[in-house]
């Protein structure tokens, strides 16, 4: 089981990025999938989750700006990030956890290596 993120980079405030997380060894549709981030000196926080029934959740500060989705044919999870702000600067990780009705409460056991997102003014 492996998760590999890509798509991070540097962007100016107001810009957009799309993060990808390619999974191998299992089907993303069979697990709770999530995006989490960690900024320097801060605790890791959840950004968005996606369950196999299509239910999504997102952290309040990104609602209306970030969208989590998956392409089952490509076995890939995405995070579309629009209207980026400097406070979105962090290392972003995708993760997989056991299937649940509410993926916000799962313990994610499989993690990618992370992709850096830097937003400047």
KARATA-V941565 format. One record per pair of residues at least 24 apart in sequence whose C-alpha atoms are under 8 Angstrom apart, sorted by the first residue. I is the first residue (numbers start at 1). GAP is how many residues later the second one is. D is the distance in Angstrom with one decimal. If there is no record, write none. Layout:
BEGIN
I;GAP;D, I;GAP;D
END
This chain:
BEGIN
1;24;4.4, 1;25;6.3, 1;109;7.7, 2;108;7.6, 2;109;7.7, 2;110;7.1, 3;91;7.2, 3;92;7.4, 3;107;7.6, 3;108;6.4, 3;109;4.6, 3;110;7.6, 4;108;5.3, 4;109;6.6, 4;110;7.7, 5;88;7.2, 5;89;6.9, 5;107;6.3, 5;108;6.9, 5;109;6.0, 5;110;6.0, 6;108;8.0, 6;109;6.0, 7;108;7.2, 8;107;5.3, 8;108;5.2, 8;109;5.0, 9;106;7.9, 9;107;6.1, 9;108;5.1, 9;109;6.2, 10;107;6.0, 10;108;4.6, 10;109;5.9, 10;110;7.6, 11;106;8.0, 11;107;6.4, 11;108;5.1, 11;109;6.4, 12;72;7.7, 12;107;5.4, 12;108;4.8, 12;109;5.8, 13;70;6.9, 13;71;5.3, 13;72;5.0, 13;73;6.3, 13;106;5.7, 13;107;5.6, 13;108;5.3, 14;68;7.0, 14;69;4.1, 14;70;4.9, 14;71;6.4, 15;67;6.2, 15;68;5.5, 15;69;5.5, 16;64;7.5, 16;65;5.4, 16;66;4.4, 16;67;6.2, 16;68;6.2, 17;63;6.2, 17;64;5.3, 17;65;6.7, 18;60;6.8, 18;61;5.6, 18;62;4.4, 18;63;5.9, 19;59;5.5, 19;60;5.0, 19;61;6.4, 19;62;7.9, 20;56;6.7, 20;57;5.8, 20;58;4.6, 20;59;6.6, 21;55;5.4, 21;56;4.9, 21;57;6.2, 21;73;6.4, 21;91;7.9, 22;52;7.8, 22;53;6.3, 22;54;4.5, 22;55;6.5, 23;52;5.8, 23;53;5.9, 23;54;7.9, 24;51;7.6, 27;45;7.5, 27;48;6.2, 28;42;7.8, 28;44;7.0, 28;47;5.9, 28;48;7.0, 28;49;7.4, 28;68;7.8, 29;43;6.5, 29;46;7.8, 30;69;6.7, 31;65;6.2, 31;66;5.8, 31;67;5.4, 31;68;4.6, 31;69;8.0, 32;64;5.7, 32;65;5.0, 32;66;5.8, 32;67;4.9, 32;68;6.7, 32;71;5.6, 32;74;7.7, 33;44;7.7, 33;61;7.3, 33;62;5.8, 33;63;4.7, 33;64;6.4, 33;70;7.5, 34;60;5.6, 34;61;5.3, 34;62;6.4, 34;69;8.0, 35;44;7.5, 35;57;6.8, 35;58;5.6, 35;59;4.5, 35;60;6.3, 36;56;5.8, 36;57;5.2, 36;58;6.3, 36;59;7.6, 37;53;5.9, 37;54;5.4, 37;55;4.3, 37;56;5.9, 38;52;5.2, 38;53;5.3, 38;54;6.7, 39;50;6.5, 39;51;4.2, 39;52;6.3, 40;50;7.1, 49;54;6.1, 49;55;6.5, 50;53;6.7, 51;48;7.1, 51;49;7.2, 51;50;7.3, 51;51;7.5, 51;52;6.2, 52;47;7.5, 57;47;7.2, 84;35;6.8, 85;34;6.1, 85;35;7.6, 85;36;8.0, 86;32;7.3, 86;33;4.6, 86;34;5.5, 86;35;6.6, 87;32;7.5, 88;29;7.5, 88;30;7.5, 88;31;6.7, 89;27;7.8, 89;28;5.4, 89;29;4.6, 89;30;5.5, 90;26;6.1, 90;27;5.5, 90;28;6.6, 91;24;5.6, 91;25;4.4, 91;26;6.1, 92;24;6.1, 92;25;7.0
END
